[in-house]
Amino acid sequence: MPMTPAWTAIAPILMLVASNVFMTFAWYGHLKVEHRPLWIIVMVSWGIAFFEYWLAVPANRIGRAVYSPAELKTMQEVITLAVFAVFSVAYLGEKLTLSHGVGFAFIALGAWFVFKSPI
């Protein structure tokens, strides 16, 4: 059963958010696990990343019907930063600073230019 145009536009965003949650835990979740051998950390991270790929690859395949590759990559990066910001505060206990906010704003401005029709 084919997807509706609206779902084709929304599904990749939802899937990229979910995939980024998995990838953020794969890349950074181990920072709170200090007393395990590195090879175990790598194997667990690899296992978590497996699920990220099961979401990211179809998200890009489905999204290609609506978005350009540059738009998909831009969405991926903005979603990655948003997920990481929440993760770093909620899980790692980090504080976001004004510098982080300014940097994120510049990245958002860059994303706006990618999605803007050619200038």
TORMI-742382 format. One record per atom (N, C-alpha, C, O, CB): x, y, z. Coordinates in pm, whole numbers, plus 50000, padded with zeros to 5 digits. Each point is the difference from the previous one (the first is absolute). Glycine has a CB too. Example, Ala and Ser with C-alpha at 12.3 -4.5 7.8 and 13.67 -1.06 7.14 Angstrom:
BEGIN
513194943150780/499115011950000/500905012050000/501044999850066/497074988550059/501545022249803/500825011950006/499235010950073/500515011150017/500674982649768/
This chain:
BEGIN
500844988250000/499165011850000/500885012450000/500815001850092/497354985850030/501715021049777/500845012049994/499645010050109/498875000550049/501364996049705/500775011550282/499805010450102/499365012349938/500195003049882/501784988550246/497285015649955/499435012849955/501145010249989/501044998350065/496694996550044/502095015749812/501055010149990/500385006350134/501175002850026/498025001749745/499814997850314/500315006050131/500844990450083/500975004350064/496885008949928/501804974150009/500754990250079/501414998349943/500964997950075/496894990249984/502295012749809/501324999149937/500895011550044/501224998450007/497764989949797/500455023250225/500775011550047/500304999150150/501065004550044/497885009349777/500144980450257/500154999750146/500784987850048/500795001050093/497075011449925/501924976149919/500644987550045/501515001150009/500574995450099/497554992349797/502575018150005/501465000850011/500455008250121/501014996750063/499125001249690/499155012650280/500375008350114/499864992050129/500915000150084/498355020749794/499624972350138/499794991850121/501034988850010/500524997250107/497045008149883/502724988549896/500984989049999/501415005250029/500774993250069/497794994449765/501785024250115/501325005650028/500135004050147/501084998750058/499045009449705/498814996750297/500045003050143/500264987250078/500884999750087/497535019849882/500834969950002/500184987350070/501394994349976/500644995150093/496915000549886/502935005149898/501344994649971/501075007750075/501004994350044/498214998549729/500595020250242/500985008150072/500014997150150/501045001250064/498685016449763/499154978750227/499984995950141/500894987750017/500824999550092/496845009949939/502174980749882/500854988150006/501485003649982/500854995350076/497244990949835/502205022049989/501405003149972/500645008350110/501174998150031/498315000949726/499775009950303/500555007850109/500354991150118/501045001850063/497625018049862/500474970650106/500334990650107/501184991149961/500834996850084/496775003349988/502474996149801/501134991749955/501325007650013/501004994350042/497484993649800/501535024850123/501245007750000/500375005850135/501185001050034/498365004249732/499434998750312/500305007550122/499464993750128/500415004050109/499585016049750/499114970350132/499424993950118/501034993350090/499824999550121/498144997149748/503094998550072/501054993050076/500835009450087/500764995250085/499324988149733/499795029650165/500805009350079/499674999250149/500795004250084/499335010849718/498714979550231/499654998150141/500404986050050/499794996850117/498305019449852/502464975649943/500434986550036/501524999950000/500624998649895/497274990750006/502705012250215/501455002050007/500804987250024/501194999649968/498325022950115/499874967249971/500774988550044/499714987549918/499814989250056/500215020550171/499964991749643/499824988649911/501115000449895/500455010849962/497034988950076/502964988849917/501034999849895/499505006849872/498824999249965/502104979450131/499995028149837/499635007549880/499394991049894/499075004249930/502775011850120/498644971849936/499464991249895/498524997050026/499234998549905/503064991450062/497315009150158/498584997750031/499205012549965/498914999049942/501714984850243/499915027849851/499335012649968/499805001249849/498925003849954/502085007150250/500034985849720/499915000949853/498954990349947/499205003749914/503225003050074/497574981250061/499034990049952/498565004050035/499114998649917/502644983550107/498035022850096/498665004550038/499595012049915/498875000849953/501494990850283/500575017749745/499705011749917/499684995949857/499105005649938/502405008350205/499224976549805/499754995049865/498614993749993/499285001949901/503204994150065/497144996650136/498674994150003/498905010550003/498974998449934/501994982150183/499245030149958/499025010850005/499935007049864/498925003449953/501504999750295/500744999149690/500055006849870/499304991949891/499515005749902/502655005050167/497794976249947/499294991649903/498575004949981/499505000849888/501944979550178/497905023150046/498615004649992/499915013949938/499015003449935/500454982750266/501575021849819/500045013349937/499974998549848/499285007349932/502015002050264/499484981449752/500024997949855/498674995049947/499595003649889/502844991650127/496884996650062/498704994949957/498975011149989/498974998149935/501564980250173/499715033049953/499115011449989/500535010549903/499225005649922/500044990250312/502035006949769/500565010849918/499974996849851/499675008649918/501794997550273/498894981849774/500034996549857/498615000749937/499845006349895/502144978950148/497005008550018/498665001649942/499495014550004/499285004449910/500244972150160/500865031050034/499585014050007/500515007749879/499265007849940/500754991150311/501224998849713/500565006949883/499404994849870/499805007749906/502324995850222/497604983649866/499404994349879/498595005649980/499645004149890/501724974850139/497855021350078/498645005549993/500055015149975/499265005349918/499904976550237/501715025049918/500105014549989/500455005049865/499695011349963/500794988850274/500244991649689/500495004049867/498875003449906/500195007449904/501794978150129/496825009249994/498855003049916/499535014550016/499335005549913/499994970650103/501065030150097/499535013550032/501155010050011/499865011649961/498204978250157/503085005649936/501115008950030/501224996749914/500174988749955/498985013650280/501685007849742/501264997749931/500994993650098/499805000950121/499785018949722/501474973950106/501014994750092/500595010650094/500274997150116/500264985849711/499675029350122/500535010750085/499015003450111/500405002650114/500905006549691/497424991050164/498985002850102/499964988850104/499895002650119/498775010449713/501424974550122/500004988750093/501215000650094/499864997750120/498934988449709/502375017050117/501205000950083/499905011650097/500424998850116/500934991249699/498105021050141/499825011650087/499044996650114/500275003550115/500175011949692/498454977950161/499074995750104/500734991050101/499845001550121/498225000149717/502724989250109/500744990750086/500885007650099/500034996750118/499944986249698/500755026950136/500925007450088/499265008250104/500415000350116/501225000549697/497305005950147/499245008150095/499344990950105/500025003150119/499565014549703/499864971350133/499404990450094/501064994450094/499754998650119/498504995549710/502935002850117/501084994850083/500355009750112/500144996050115/500764991549688/499225025250164/500335010050102/498885001750103/500275001550119/501155010149713/497354988250122/498885001450092/499924988150095/499835001750121/498935011749707/501384974550118/499974988050084/501185000250097/499834996950118/499034990049698/502325016850135/501175000350087/499855010550110/500424997650114/500994994749694/498015019150161/499815010350103/499134994750113/500335001850117/499905016249708/498674975650141/499124994350102/500734988950076/499944999550123/498025006149737/502724985750068/500734988950060/501085004950096/500154994850111/499404991549684/501205023750163/501125004650082/499525006450130/500674999050103/500665004649690/497515002950203/499445005850122/499334989350085/500264998950119/499415023149762/499464970050057/499174990550075/500794987850047/499774995250111/498285012449757/502874987350051/500704987650034/501405002450057/500394993950099/498314994849722/502045020350115/501385002450043/500115010850108/501045001450063/499694991649711/498195014550246/500025010550102/500825012149962/500445007550087/499274974850078/500495019849707/500755011749952/499105012250000/498784998850004/502694986549854/499145026450138/499255012449990/500225005949861/501125000349949/499095003950300/498705000649692/500125007049872/500295014650030/499405006050089/499024977849794/502515021950042/500405013850022/499515008949886/499474995349900/502544996850228/498185020649890/499675009549894/500804997049874/499495001349889/499965016150283/501794978649845/500844996449884/499384988449922/500015000149877/502035007750247/497434982349947/499334989049931/498795005349922/499784996249884/500984987650296/498465024949884/498825005649934/500345007949876/499324998949898/499605002050323/502145007149787/500435007949883/500474990749888/499655002049884/501015017250267/500124970949885/500464990449899/498844992749934/499984998349878/502134998950251/496944998549953/498834993249945/499205009349910/499494995749896/500424989650307/499985027349834/499285009749917/500675001649864/499325001149898/499935010950309/502074988249790/500705001049871/499774987649914/499855001049879/501895013350229/498224974249955/499724987749925/498575000349947/499754996149887/501894991150255/497425017549940/498615001349956/499905009949883/499224997849907/499974996950327/501585016049771/500015009549889/500534993349874/499475002149891/500865017050271/500714973049852/500514992449886/498954990649943/499864998749878/502435002950219/496954991849992/498944991049955/498935007849924/499474995349899/500974989550297/499245027049853/499005008249932/500445002849856/499194999449908/500155011150312/501944992649760/500515002849866/499924987749910/499725001249881/501805016050216/498724970949959/499914987849921/498554997949951/499784996249885/502154993750246/497105012549958/498614997949964/499395011549920/498954998349938/500864987950265/500835025149799/499535011649922/500234996849853/501004993849963/499525022750225/498544987949728/500214997849858/501305006649956/500485009050069/497024989849894/503074997149926/501305005649960/500005015350002/499065006549953/501324973349907/500695025550194/500135014550013/500675005449875/500215012149988/499924986450265/
